[in-house]
């Protein structure tokens, strides 16, 4: 990690306590002042701060201030993940899942997703659902997929809410229930998820889980289409 200090440590400005530096880095990050955030995270990471290790990984992955280097992102995620950081574990799982900075390996992806998911990482829970649904790194199991999607959806993950809604809509992995499907679609739709908006529109259009209401359906189709949802655009084109 000393490379980080050599590159980004300033004797005059960044010799504070590592937790203080990490928190200062977060403050800069939320203000989109990535250069100063990177300096804070780099110094804190160089001094062993686990959260800072994760954030340095994020900065390498996204190309925030640092050059975009997936292999470096993996190294920092690995360092934090092995110390139990659930965000680093989830991000490392994504790297293995997508083959980003490492050779694609669904089994290793699941290993890290599971560690993060069991700590309550909603994104990792959603990925666990996806892995079980498609049989990537684990045996295909729609029931287990639904269980993991449910855990993620309960935490407000809109992607999981939409997918779980679709499982209830079709009766895959769960007992078919249009009302539950509609409720899950609505939760995602109201947070601005375009797929959730489109699916909620379909519920209103078909009268599944809710009283048929073509005008309400069109409202949700338009909201989804305005965000670029191609299915909603096609639906509107066929109806207008």
Helices and strands as residue ranges (DSSP letters): H 2-8, H 18-30, H 34-46, H 50-62, H 70-81, H 86-98, H 106-117, H 122-134, H 142-154, H 158-170, H 178-190, H 194-206, H 214-226, H 230-239
